């Protein structure tokens, strides 16, 4: 099945970076985020967001805990995603629903998905999923 929707970032809070003795050409950062979803995907997520990024170039890795509904089936699950950008667009994308993380009517969820940002700034998400 495929569920799609849009989302908005409701909160983005930078977190303190643990000290490290290794310095690279791109700064590494950590943040927490909260997102709100509408469409066939309805709900919210709490995100741990890490990145090595500066002036439009870099890579992020995110782990999200989702609470809400896909096509009206309610529950929770985790999903992870990452991408690299070198200005415009995203390359080397990765998106997976974490196996065995589903609860409620989303117990047994597995699958993949994706995120895209339209030219007008609209953030889109989709899940290609199965329930066992």
C-alpha positions in Angstrom: 0.0 0.0 0.0 1.1 3.6 -0.5 0.1 6.5 1.9 1.2 10.0 1.0 0.8 13.4 2.6 2.4 16.7 3.4 4.2 17.8 6.6 5.4 20.9 8.3 8.2 21.2 10.8 6.5 22.4 14.0 9.8 22.6 16.0 13.5 22.5 15.3 15.8 22.7 18.3 19.5 22.4 18.0 21.1 20.2 20.6 24.5 20.5 22.3 27.1 18.6 20.3 29.3 16.2 22.3 32.9 17.3 22.2 35.1 15.5 19.7 38.8 15.6 18.9 38.2 15.1 15.2 37.5 18.2 13.1 36.3 18.0 9.5 35.7 20.5 6.7 31.9 20.4 7.4 30.5 21.1 10.9 28.5 18.2 12.5 25.3 19.1 14.3 22.5 17.5 16.2 18.9 18.7 16.6 15.5 17.5 17.6 12.4 18.1 15.5 8.7 17.8 15.7 6.7 17.4 12.5 2.9 17.5 11.8 1.4 15.4 8.9 -1.7 15.8 6.8 -3.3 13.7 4.0 -3.3 9.9 3.9 -0.6 10.2 6.5 -2.0 12.0 9.6 -0.2 12.6 12.9 3.1 13.8 14.3 6.7 12.6 14.7 9.6 13.2 17.0 12.9 13.3 15.2 16.5 13.0 16.1 18.3 14.8 13.3 22.1 14.7 12.7 24.0 16.4 9.9 27.3 17.4 8.4 26.2 20.4 6.4 27.2 23.9 5.4 25.9 26.3 2.7 23.8 23.8 0.8 26.2 20.9 0.8 26.2 17.9 3.1 24.4 14.9 4.4 21.7 14.3 7.1 20.6 11.2 8.9 17.3 11.2 10.8 15.4 8.7 13.0 11.7 9.4 13.5 9.1 8.1 15.9 5.7 8.5 14.3 2.3 8.5 16.0 -0.8 8.8 14.0 -2.5 7.0 11.1 -1.9 5.7 7.6 -5.1 5.3 5.6 -7.0 5.6 8.9 -5.1 2.7 10.7 -3.7 4.2 13.9 -0.6 3.3 15.8 3.1 4.2 16.1 6.3 3.1 14.3 9.9 4.3 13.6 11.4 5.2 10.3 14.9 6.3 9.3 16.0 8.4 6.3 19.0 10.2 5.0 20.1 12.1 1.9 23.0 14.1 0.5 22.7 17.5 -1.2 25.2 19.6 -3.2 23.0 22.6 -3.8 19.7 21.7 -5.3 17.9 18.3 -5.0 18.8 15.3 -3.0 21.1 12.4 -3.9 21.9 9.1 -2.3 18.5 8.9 -0.5 17.6 6.2 2.0 14.3 5.6 3.7 13.1 2.6 5.6 10.4 1.7 8.1 12.1 0.1 11.1 11.0 -3.6 11.2 9.2 -4.7 14.4 8.6 -1.1 15.5 4.8 -0.8 14.8 2.1 -0.8 17.4 -1.7 -0.7 17.4 -3.2 -1.1 14.0 0.3 -0.6 12.5 1.8 -3.6 14.2 3.9 -5.6 11.7 4.4 -2.6 9.4 7.4 -2.9 7.0 8.4 -0.9 4.0 10.1 2.1 2.5 9.2 5.6 1.5 10.5 9.0 0.6 10.5 12.7 1.1 10.5 15.5 -1.5 10.4 19.2 -1.3 8.4 21.1 -4.0 9.7 24.3 -5.5 7.2 26.2 -3.4 8.6 24.7 -0.2 5.8 22.1 0.3 7.3 19.1 2.1 5.9 15.7 0.9 6.2 12.2 2.4 5.1 8.8 1.3 5.2 5.3 2.7 5.2 2.2 0.6 4.2 -0.3 3.3 2.8 -3.7 4.1 1.2 -5.0 7.3 1.8 -8.6 8.3 
